[in-house]
């Protein structure tokens, strides 16, 4: 969690000390206990350390691909990172935020999604079905737009290793807007019907859209004012020359 790492790579600690409240809570109450498994382990080889990584569910769901223990040593790869997105075949409901945070630290998040019961209405009648051939792949990445290719023979609940923030992020399935939910305390979840689909998450906050409209309107007004001022200047100059000639 230092600025040097974040300058070159995406890091789970981020580049700024001020973080979203939920993410800070995840760090304090779930991620730090996870990382303490490294410090309390007696692993003295890369192989033993990688075995410790397998039990670090929070770090793995955040898709932690490498660990840097010393700037003088190569980063240690983590083969247990869950990837950019994955399918789960079971839902564990949490009574409230505290219960959700506790369950996230205990469940096998590779196969289970922990969801607040207040989102239960979004998944009425939905039950994820295991499909060993199902796939989802991140195809393009930009800070404000992520695209995935999905294929499955059955309906799936997909967890995306991206922070849930509904005040601007909109999900689309084949260009049609759909609602997504918060899972695992901080991540995004989306139910996707069977078949081949193109999934897009786009960041278009209302405040930004309004700002663009105001900016465009201001630019138009400025151009009109410049046009009027230029026309007035030309008219005045021409009129003065005509008077002088007379």
Secondary structure, 3 states (H helix, E strand, C coil): CCHHHHHHCCCCCCCCCCCCHHHHHHHHHHHHHHHHHHHHCCCCCHHHHHHHHCCCHHHHHCCCCEECCCCCCCCEECCCCCCCEEEECEEEEECCHHHHHHHHCCCCCCCEEEEEHHHHHHHCCCCCCCCCCCEEEEEEEECCEEEEEEEECCCEEEEEEEECCCCCEEEEECCEEECCEEECCCEEEEEECCEEEEEEEEECCHHHHHHHHHHHHHHHHHHHHHHHHHHHHHHHHHHHHHHHHC
